[in-house]
Amino acid sequence: MGINKDQVEGRVKEATGKVQEVAGKVVGSTTQQVKGTAKEVAGAGQAKYGDMKSNLKSEMDKDPRQDSKNSR
């Protein structure tokens, strides 16, 4: 199972959002804090989407005959 584009981009957005949020706190900018939090949440959502996409691909790549042998 490899890493896909959504997983990488999502985690990068999460990290940059956190940095922006903390920077906003340091300089006292509520606007920057909110923008950072929003970016962080959006990144987390994108990363989760990438995780689900990767898991689904892994499940679809499995040999269906293997599942029938395990269920007996």
C-alpha positions as a Markdown table, in Angstrom:
| # | Residue | x | y | z |
|---|---|---|---|---|
| 1 | Met | 0.0 | 0.0 | 0.0 |
| 2 | Gly | 1.6 | 3.3 | -1.1 |
| 3 | Ile | 0.9 | 6.9 | -0.3 |
| 4 | Asn | -1.4 | 8.8 | -2.6 |
| 5 | Lys | -1.5 | 12.5 | -3.6 |
| 6 | Asp | -4.5 | 13.3 | -1.3 |
| 7 | Gln | -2.7 | 11.8 | 1.8 |
| 8 | Val | 0.4 | 13.9 | 1.2 |
| 9 | Glu | -1.4 | 17.1 | 0.3 |
| 10 | Gly | -3.8 | 16.8 | 3.1 |
| 11 | Arg | -1.1 | 16.3 | 5.7 |
| 12 | Val | 0.9 | 19.2 | 4.3 |
| 13 | Lys | -2.2 | 21.4 | 4.6 |
| 14 | Glu | -2.7 | 20.2 | 8.1 |
| 15 | Ala | 0.8 | 21.2 | 9.1 |
| 16 | Thr | 0.7 | 24.6 | 7.4 |
| 17 | Gly | -2.7 | 25.3 | 8.9 |
| 18 | Lys | -1.3 | 24.5 | 12.4 |
| 19 | Val | 1.7 | 26.8 | 11.8 |
| 20 | Gln | -0.6 | 29.6 | 10.6 |
| 21 | Glu | -2.9 | 29.1 | 13.6 |
| 22 | Val | 0.1 | 29.3 | 16.1 |
| 23 | Ala | 1.5 | 32.3 | 14.2 |
| 24 | Gly | -1.9 | 34.0 | 14.5 |
| 25 | Lys | -1.9 | 33.4 | 18.3 |
| 26 | Val | 1.7 | 34.8 | 18.6 |
| 27 | Val | 0.9 | 38.0 | 16.8 |
| 28 | Gly | -2.6 | 38.3 | 18.2 |
| 29 | Ser | -4.5 | 37.9 | 14.9 |
| 30 | Thr | -7.8 | 36.1 | 15.3 |
| 31 | Thr | -8.2 | 36.1 | 11.5 |
| 32 | Gln | -5.0 | 34.2 | 11.0 |
| 33 | Gln | -5.9 | 31.8 | 13.8 |
| 34 | Val | -9.3 | 31.0 | 12.2 |
| 35 | Lys | -7.8 | 30.7 | 8.7 |
| 36 | Gly | -5.1 | 28.3 | 10.1 |
| 37 | Thr | -7.7 | 26.2 | 11.9 |
| 38 | Ala | -9.8 | 26.0 | 8.7 |
| 39 | Lys | -6.8 | 25.0 | 6.7 |
| 40 | Glu | -5.9 | 22.4 | 9.3 |
| 41 | Val | -9.4 | 20.9 | 9.3 |
| 42 | Ala | -9.5 | 20.9 | 5.5 |
| 43 | Gly | -6.2 | 19.1 | 5.3 |
| 44 | Ala | -7.2 | 16.5 | 7.8 |
| 45 | Gly | -10.3 | 15.8 | 5.7 |
| 46 | Gln | -8.3 | 15.5 | 2.6 |
| 47 | Ala | -5.8 | 13.2 | 4.3 |
| 48 | Lys | -8.7 | 11.0 | 5.5 |
| 49 | Tyr | -10.1 | 10.9 | 2.0 |
| 50 | Gly | -6.7 | 9.7 | 0.8 |
| 51 | Asp | -6.5 | 7.1 | 3.5 |
| 52 | Met | -10.0 | 5.7 | 2.5 |
| 53 | Lys | -9.1 | 5.8 | -1.2 |
| 54 | Ser | -5.9 | 3.8 | -0.4 |
| 55 | Asn | -7.7 | 1.3 | 1.7 |
| 56 | Leu | -10.4 | 0.8 | -0.9 |
| 57 | Lys | -7.8 | 0.3 | -3.6 |
| 58 | Ser | -6.0 | -2.3 | -1.4 |
| 59 | Glu | -9.3 | -4.2 | -0.9 |
| 60 | Met | -10.1 | -4.1 | -4.6 |
| 61 | Asp | -6.6 | -5.4 | -5.5 |
| 62 | Lys | -7.0 | -8.5 | -3.3 |
| 63 | Asp | -7.6 | -11.8 | -5.0 |
| 64 | Pro | -11.4 | -12.6 | -4.6 |
| 65 | Arg | -10.6 | -16.3 | -4.5 |
| 66 | Gln | -8.4 | -15.7 | -1.4 |
| 67 | Asp | -11.5 | -14.3 | 0.5 |
| 68 | Ser | -13.6 | -17.3 | -0.3 |
| 69 | Lys | -11.0 | -19.7 | 1.0 |
| 70 | Asn | -10.7 | -17.8 | 4.3 |
| 71 | Ser | -14.5 | -17.8 | 4.8 |
| 72 | Arg | -14.8 | -21.6 | 4.9 |
